Amino acid sequence: MNIKQMAVIGAGIMGSGIAQVAAQNNINVYIIDTNNKSLIISKNKIKFSLSRLVKKKIMVEEEASDILSNRIKWNTSIKEVFLNNNIEFVVEAVPEVEEIKKKIIEDINKILVLDKKIVMATNTSSISITKLASFYKNPANFIGMHFMNPVPIMKLVEIIPGLQTDKNTIQLVEKIANKMQKDTIISMDRAGFIANRVFMPMINEAFFALMENLGSAEDIDKTMRLGFNHPMGPLALADFIGLDTCLHVLYVLHKELGDDKYRACPLLKQYVNAGWVGRKSGRGVYIYNK
């Protein structure tokens, strides 16, 4: 199956990035978000991202214009997009809240006719794929597709089949990811999957080191950058991801796995409670110009 049209639900950073990469690889994309302001911001972000590619001579101006004018469409209505277009694949990229994701799945269920078996992927970093699949009308066609941020730059996509996911769905999603110029890994449906199961404890431990004055934030990050060849230190990366997102994933890991090694650092909780959630708020471990 050669996917030619897809929908991305959620016009945030992740949804916009997924749509951009798909469009760059000749897939027509509909970005859907009920908030019209979010759609405007999404279009501006993609326009800026493409302009940088043009400046770097990675892309010509004509292709960037075609992507913005023809390959990506923005809409506030799931129903309108699905009823008026031959959508073959959909990626849900709304916030990491189970009830919000469940509502999106239920909205799509109401639109789908029984014989229309659209493959649906959820871009989640921690929520059970098996549980989300149980809400979908065709659970065999439901899968996890965890893109890394920023999507246009990061090469990896973590694919997570649920208990109900069909092998054909896995193969199709691998092909779609490859068409989007991404490398893939397959993870079992366990809390945090592979990426966050390994990575979030490192971020958490960096916060414990900062809380205990083991070193300054700059020196903790410098240790990982220069000592272990990481492109970004864990505290700076946590700011980039969003401290609220990191905290949420740690809560999920702790709850699902029951091991105190996933207990969130009190300093991380304090930062989130203060509203210092990283780059998006202008302040996290570091201070940024919004």
C-alpha positions in Angstrom: 0.0 0.0 0.0 1.5 3.3 -1.1 0.2 6.0 1.2 -0.6 9.2 -0.8 -2.8 11.0 1.7 -2.7 11.2 5.5 -4.0 13.2 8.3 -2.2 14.6 11.4 -4.3 15.4 14.3 -2.8 18.1 16.5 -1.0 21.2 15.2 1.6 21.5 17.9 5.4 21.1 17.5 5.2 17.3 17.0 2.2 17.4 14.6 3.7 20.2 12.5 7.0 18.4 12.3 5.4 15.1 11.3 3.3 16.8 8.6 6.3 18.7 7.3 8.5 15.6 6.9 5.6 13.6 5.3 5.0 16.5 2.8 8.7 16.7 2.0 8.5 13.1 0.9 5.5 13.5 -1.4 2.7 12.6 0.9 -0.3 15.0 1.0 -1.1 15.9 4.5 -4.1 17.4 6.3 -3.2 19.0 9.7 -6.3 19.1 11.9 -6.7 21.1 15.1 -9.9 22.6 16.6 -7.9 25.7 17.6 -7.6 27.9 14.5 -4.8 29.9 16.2 -2.8 26.7 16.5 -3.2 26.1 12.8 -1.9 29.6 12.0 1.1 29.0 14.3 1.7 25.6 12.7 1.8 27.1 9.2 4.2 29.8 10.3 6.5 27.3 12.0 6.6 25.0 8.9 7.2 28.1 6.6 10.1 29.1 8.8 11.5 25.6 8.9 11.3 25.3 5.1 12.9 28.7 4.6 15.9 27.5 6.6 16.2 24.5 4.3 16.1 26.8 1.3 18.8 29.1 2.7 21.0 26.0 3.3 20.3 24.9 -0.3 18.9 21.6 0.9 15.6 22.5 -0.9 14.7 24.9 -3.7 12.2 27.7 -3.2 9.7 26.1 -5.7 9.4 22.9 -3.6 9.0 24.8 -0.4 6.2 26.8 -2.0 4.6 23.7 -3.3 4.6 22.1 0.1 3.0 25.1 1.8 0.4 25.7 -1.0 -0.5 22.1 -2.2 0.9 19.3 -0.1 -0.2 20.5 3.3 -3.7 21.6 4.1 -5.0 23.0 7.5 -8.5 22.3 8.8 -10.4 22.5 12.1 -12.8 19.6 11.4 -11.9 15.9 11.6 -15.2 15.0 10.0 -14.8 17.3 7.1 -11.4 16.0 6.2 -12.2 12.4 6.5 -15.5 12.5 4.6 -14.2 14.6 1.7 -10.8 13.0 1.2 -9.4 9.5 0.8 -7.4 9.5 4.0 -5.4 6.2 4.2 -3.4 6.9 7.3 -3.7 9.1 10.4 -1.2 10.1 13.1 -2.7 11.5 16.3 -0.2 14.0 17.9 -2.3 15.7 20.6 -0.9 16.3 24.1 0.2 13.3 26.2 -3.1 12.9 28.1 -5.0 9.6 27.8 -8.5 11.1 27.9 -7.6 13.6 25.1 -6.3 10.8 22.9 -9.3 8.6 23.7 -11.6 11.4 22.6 -9.8 11.8 19.2 -10.1 8.0 18.6 -13.8 8.1 19.5 -14.4 11.0 17.1 -12.7 9.0 14.3 -14.8 5.9 15.1 -18.0 7.9 14.5 -16.8 8.8 11.0 -15.4 5.5 9.9 -17.7 3.1 7.9 -17.3 -0.5 8.9 -15.3 -1.5 5.8 -13.0 1.5 5.9 -9.9 0.2 7.7 -7.7 3.3 8.1 -4.4 2.6 9.9 -4.1 4.9 13.0 -0.9 5.7 14.8 -0.5 7.5 18.1 2.6 9.7 18.7 2.9 8.9 22.4 6.0 8.5 24.5 4.5 6.7 27.4 0.8 5.7 27.2 -0.1 2.0 26.6 -0.7 1.3 22.9 -2.8 -1.8 23.8 -5.1 0.3 25.9 -5.5 3.1 23.3 -6.1 0.4 20.6 -9.0 -1.0 22.6 -10.8 2.3 22.0 -10.3 2.1 18.2 -13.0 0.5 15.9 -10.3 -1.5 14.2 -7.7 -2.3 16.9 -5.6 -4.5 14.6 -4.9 -1.3 12.6 -3.7 0.7 15.6 -0.1 1.3 16.5 2.3 3.5 18.3 4.6 5.7 16.3 6.9 7.7 18.6 8.7 10.5 16.6 11.6 12.3 18.2 11.7 16.1 18.6 12.5 18.0 16.5 10.9 15.7 13.9 12.5 17.3 10.8 16.0 16.7 12.2 15.8 13.5 14.4 16.2 10.3 12.3 14.5 7.8 14.7 10.9 6.6 14.9 10.0 4.2 17.7 7.3 1.8 16.5 5.2 0.2 19.2 2.7 -2.5 18.4 -0.1 -3.1 20.8 -1.3 -6.6 21.8 -4.0 -6.4 19.1 -1.8 -4.9 16.3 -1.7 -6.9 13.0 1.7 -7.7 11.4 0.6 -6.0 8.2 0.1 -2.8 10.2 3.6 -3.0 11.6 5.0 -3.6 8.1 3.0 -0.7 6.6 4.1 1.8 9.3 7.7 0.8 8.9 7.4 1.5 5.1 5.7 4.9 5.8 8.5 5.8 8.3 11.1 4.8 5.7 9.4 6.9 3.1 9.7 9.8 5.5 13.5 9.1 5.6 13.4 7.8 9.1 15.1 4.8 10.7 12.9 2.6 12.9 13.1 0.4 16.0 10.4 -1.9 17.3 9.6 -1.7 21.0 7.3 -3.9 23.1 4.3 -2.1 24.6 5.8 -1.5 28.1 5.9 1.8 30.1 8.3 4.3 28.5 9.0 1.9 25.6 12.8 1.8 24.8 13.7 5.4 24.4 12.2 6.9 27.6 12.8 3.7 29.6 16.5 4.3 29.2 16.7 8.1 28.8 14.3 9.6 31.4 16.2 8.1 34.4 19.3 9.9 33.1 17.4 13.3 33.1 16.0 12.5 36.5 19.5 11.7 37.9 20.8 14.9 36.4 18.2 16.8 38.4 19.1 14.9 41.6 22.8 15.9 40.9 21.7 19.5 40.5 19.5 19.4 43.6 22.4 18.0 45.7 24.8 20.6 44.4 27.0 17.9 42.9 27.8 20.4 40.2 26.4 23.4 38.4 23.8 22.9 35.6 26.5 23.9 33.1 29.0 21.4 34.4 26.5 18.6 34.6 25.6 19.2 31.0 29.2 19.7 29.9 30.1 16.3 31.5 27.7 14.5 29.3 28.5 16.5 26.2 32.3 16.3 26.3 32.7 13.2 28.5 30.2 11.0 26.7 29.8 12.8 23.3 26.2 13.6 23.7 25.2 16.5 21.4 23.2 18.2 24.3 23.4 17.8 28.0 20.5 16.2 29.9 19.3 19.4 31.6 19.4 21.4 28.4 17.6 18.6 26.6 15.0 18.4 29.4 14.3 22.1 28.9 14.0 21.4 25.1 11.5 18.5 25.6 9.6 20.3 28.4 10.1 19.7 32.1 6.3 19.0 32.4 6.6 16.3 29.8 9.6 14.7 31.5 7.8 14.7 34.8 4.7 13.1 33.3 6.7 10.3 31.7 8.5 9.7 35.1 5.1 9.5 36.8 4.0 6.9 34.3 7.2 4.9 34.6 7.0 4.9 38.4 3.3 4.0 38.5 3.5 1.2 35.8 6.8 -0.4 36.8 6.6 0.2 40.6 10.3 0.8 41.0 11.6 3.7 43.1 14.5 4.3 40.7 11.8 6.1 38.6 10.8 8.4 41.5 10.7 11.9 40.1 13.3 14.3 41.6 11.7 16.9 44.0 13.6 19.7 42.2 12.1 18.7 38.9 8.6 18.8 40.5 9.4 22.3 41.9 10.4 23.6 38.6 7.2 22.4 37.0 5.1 23.8 39.9 6.8 27.1 39.4 5.8 27.1 35.7 9.5 26.8 34.7 8.9 24.1 32.2 11.7 24.9 29.7 12.2 26.7 26.4 8.4 26.9 25.7 7.9 29.0 28.9 11.1 31.0 28.6 12.6 29.4 31.7 13.5 26.0 32.9 16.9 25.0 34.3 18.2 27.8 32.0 16.6 31.1 31.1 15.6 31.8 27.5 14.3 34.7 25.5 10.8 33.7 24.4 
